[in-house]
Amino acid sequence: MARVAIRELIKRYGDVVAIDRLNLEVKDREFVVLLGPSGCGKTTTLRCVAGLEDVTEGEIYIGDRLVNRLDPKERNVAMVFQSYALYPHMTVFKNMAFPLENARLPRQEIAKRVARTSKLLQIEPLMDRKPSQLSGGQRQRVALGRALVREPQVFLMDEPLSNLDAKLRVHMRAELKKLQKDIGVTTIYVTHDQVEAMTMADRIALMEGGVLQQHAPPMEVYEHPANRFVAGFVGSPPINMFDCDVSEDGVLDAGEFRIAISKDLLAAAQSASSKGVTVAIRPQDVPVSRDPPRENDGVGMEVYTTEPLGDVVILDLKAGDHLLKVVVGPDFQVGDASRLWVRFPPPKIHLFDRGTGRALA
């Protein structure tokens, strides 16, 4: 197995910069997820590692070997595509054996590898079927098997679960993660789905506009976002954000309401390069009640709508132009209340520089 090191990677298409000076290291046996919205450069990064795209500038190492000038077949990587790309006229066995036949391995070795991999993926009864006779989950396992039989140093996956239904996607997330740990192969996985990233990754590399925004373990990305974009992209429901001015009496003024903060938060807010800050707090972290808090630090908000989801209820509360989402348990009784009270606990508040978007606290 091997680490992957990407150094100062730039990829241009004419005047368009798809990847802008990306520095990223994937450790040996690590599962790293490239996460971000469409067009952020994550798939282009994967294709550069695979050798399917030429690098404009920078270096890519697999192990200790610089691979920029190597053909895809020389890089010892295997890639699983969103479409699975199985040959429809071939059986499952032939699909899995095909890359080994191309590498001119002996028939006995091919049969041994295919048998071992099919047993690992629990697809042994499917070996004589063709792709049209398989379910989506079975086709995905065959695509994985075709990559695994090559025994690559690095496993590259480009949104391999996106064609599956929701229930099967949940099941296959767990299966893929366990499989990766069992075989110990270094893996780079591309997705725009934050749930996949949070549940599967050892570390998440979150990208936007071709630029790496944060590279950290999932809970660090969630609890300590590096900037406003990261905070807004990770978390469901999305984090609440609103711009505030820092008032002379040491509170944050959002216009329709004011937020009392601790001395540490105030000092962080005052360090902003711009005149104001962006306050963010996750819907799960907002206490809500039908009565004003005794500490007199609550904010009254209009009940705009409710969204019952079974295990939780999402409340949409409004103060002027500000809409706040709050997650409560299914037993919380809104009743006929038209107004509820919320608090913003200082330990749960995130502050971002309104000008640069960087995290202040």
N, C-alpha and C positions, 0 to 999 in steps of 0.2 A: 504494500500500500504506500501512499505518498501524500505529502502536503502539496497544496497549490498556492503559489505566490503570484499575485498580480501587482505590478509596480508601474505607477505613473501611466496607466493605460489610457490612451486616447483613440477613439474611433470616430472618423468623420465620413459622412456621405455628402460629398460636395462641400457646401457651406454649412451643412447641418452637423453639429457636434452631438453624436449619440451617447458617447461616454466621455466624460471630462476628468482626466487625471485620477483615475480610480486606483486606489491602493487597498488591497484586500489579501488577507492570508487565511487559508483554510487548513487547519491542522490535520495531521494524519489521523484517519478514522473519524473525523468530525463530520457532522451533518449541519451544513450551513444553508439557510434559505435566503435567496435573493427575493426581496419583497418590494412591491411598489405598484403604482398605477400603470395602466397601459402607456407605452411610450417612454418609460423612465430609463430604459437601457438595460434592463435585467436579462432579457433574452439575447440581446446583442452581446452582452458580456459572456453568457454561456456559450454562444456560438464562436466567440473568439477563443475561449478555452478549448473548445472542441476542434478548432482549426477550420471551421466552416466559414469564418469571416477573417479577412486579413486585418492585422493590427496597423493602425496609422502610426502611432508612436507607443513606446513603452515596452515592457517585457512580461512574459508569462513563463513561469517555471512550474514544472510538474516534477516533484522530487527535487533533485539538484540540477535538472536538465532544462536549459532554455529551449522552449518549443516553438518560438515564433515562426521559424522557417521549416518546421516539420509538417508533413501532410497529416491529415486526420488519422489515417491508419497507423502512423508511426508514433502517435502520442499515447497509445495504450489507455484510451478512455472509451467509455460506452455511453451512448445517449439514448434516452427514452423520450419520444416525442408525444405531443398532445394527441395526435391522430393514431398513435400506436404503429402505423406504417407497416402492417403485416402484409405478406404476400398472399392474396386471396386464393390463388390456385394451389398453394402448398398446404400440406398438413401442419399441425402444430409441431410435430417432430422435425419436419423439413425446415420450417421457419426458424426453429431454434438451432438447427445444425448448420444453416446456411453460412453464417459468418465463419464458422470453423472450417467448413469445406473450402471457402475462399482462401483461408489461411493455410490450406493444404495439410491439415492435421490428419494423422492416420485414422481410419474408420473406427478402430477400436477405441481410440482416445475420444473421438466425437461422441460415440455411443455412451461412453462412461460419463462424460461431462453433462450430456443432455439428461441422462438418467438421474444423476446426482442433483441437478438443478430442478428438474421436474418434481422430484420428491420433496425438495426444500420448499417449493411453491405450491405443493399439493395439487398438481395438475396432471398427475400420471394417467388418470382415466381419459384424458382429452387428447392424447398424442396422435390419434388417427383422425381427428376431426379437422375440418377447415375453418378459417376465421368466421365465415358466415353462419356456422353452427354453434358459435360461442356467444355467451352473454358479454356485456360490457366489462364486467369485473374479470371474467375469464380471459378476454382479449388483453386486458391490461397486464394480467399475470404472465401471459405468453410473451408480451413485449418486454417485460422485466426479465423473463427467462432468457430471451435471445441476447439481451445485454449481459446478463450474469455469466453465461457459459463462456464468454471470452475471458473471464477472470481479469477484468481491467484494474488498473491502479486507481482510477477515478470514475465515479458514476455521476452522470449529468442527467437531470430530469427537467423537462420543460412542460410544466402544468399537466402532469400525467393523469390527474384525477378530474380534470375539468369536464370531461364528457360523461361522467358517472352521475347517477341520481344522488340526491342528498343523503339517503340512508346508506348507500353503498360507499359513498365518499368517506363518511365517518368511519365505517368499518376498515376501509383500505388505508386510511391514515395510520391507524394503529398497526396494521399489518406491515406497511412499508417501514415504519419506524423500528419495529421489532426485527424485521429482516435486515435492515441496515446495521443494527447493533450486532446481530448474530454473525453476519459475514465480515463486519468490521471494515467496510470499504469507504473511503473518503467520498463524500457526496455533496454535490451542489444542486440545489433544488429551486426552481423558479416558480413563483406563484404571485397572484395579485390578492389572494385570499388570506387575510390576516389570521383567521382561525387555523388554517393549515400551518402557517408560520409559527404561531404561538404553541401549538400542540406538538409539532414535529422537530423543530430546530434545536440544536445545541446553541447556535448563535444565529441571530437575524442580521442581515445586511440590508438595510432599508435605503432605497434609491429614489431620487426624484430629479427629473431633468438631466439624467446622465451623471449626477453627482451623488456620492455616498453620503447619506445624512447621519446614519448611526450604525455601528456594528457592535452588537452586544448580546448577551443572553436575553431570551424573551421577556422575563420579568423585569430586567433592568430597562429594556426599551419601554415597557408598559409603565413602570413606576417612576422612571427618571428619564423621560424623553429629552433628547438633546436640543430640540427646537420645536417651534410651533407646528411645523409640518408633521413631524413624527407623532406628536401628541394627538393631532387631529386624525391621523391615518390609522393608528392602532387603538382599539377599544370599541366595544359595542354595548349599548348605543354610543355614538361618538361623544367625545369629551365636550363639555360646555365651554364656550369661550366668549369673552366680551372685553372690549377695550375700556380701560379706566385711566383717569388722571390721578396723580398722587397729590392729595390736598395738603394744605399747610398744617392742618391739625392731625396729620398722620393716618388718614384713612384713604381707601381707594374709592374714587367717585365714578360710578358707572352712569351717572345722569339720573336714571330712574330710581336708583338705590345706592347705598354706600356700604362698604365692607370694612369692618374693623380688622386689623391684622396685627401680628406680633412685631416686636422690634426687629427681629431678624429679617422678616419679610419686608418690612418697611425699608431697612437698609439696602436690601436687594433691589427693591423697586426704585430707590433713589439712585442706584448705580446704572440705570438704563441710559443708553446713549441718546434716546429720544425723550420727549417730554412725558410720554405715557407708557403704560404697560398693557399687556394682554393677560387677563386672569383666566385660568382654566381649572376646572374641577370635574371629575368624572361623575356621571349620574349616580353611580353606586355609592358615592362618598358624600352625598348631600342629605343631611337629616331633615325630615319634614314632619310637621305636626299640624293639627287643626287649630291649635291655640298659640298665641305669641309666646316665645321663650321667656322665661323669667329674667334671664340675663340682659334682656332688651337689646340683643345683638342679632335678632332675626329680621328677615325681609318678607313682607307680605306680598303674595303673588296670586294672580287670578288663575283659576283652574281653566285651562284652555281645552284640553281633551285628555282622555285616558286610553291606554293601550294595554288591555289584559293579554298576557302571554301564557297563562296557566301557572307556571312556577313563580312568575314575578308580574308586576304591573308597572308600566312606564307612564309616568305622569308628565304631561306637557303643561308647564306653568309659564305665565306671561306677566311681565312688568314693563309697560310701555312697549318699546320695540324689541325688548329682550325676551327670547324664548329659552326656557331652561328645562332640560329633561332630567327627571329624577326616577330612580328605580326603587320601588318599595316591594314588600312581600305581598302575597295574595290576600292576606288577612287585613291589610290596611284599608280602612273604611273612609272613602271620600264622602259617601252619602250625598247630602244635598249641599255640601259646602261649596261655595263659589270662590272661596279664598283660602289658601293654605300658607303656612309660614315655613320658611327654610332658613338654614344657617350654613355658613361657609367655614368649616373648621380649619384653622390655619395650617395644621400638619398635612391637610389634603389639598391645599391650594398649590397650583403650579403658576409661576410667573414667567412671562416671556417679554423680551424687549420688543416693543411695538414696531420699532424701525427695522431691526435686523432679524427678529424672530428667534434669536438664541435664548436658551434657558437661563433665567436668572436665579430661580429657586424651584 
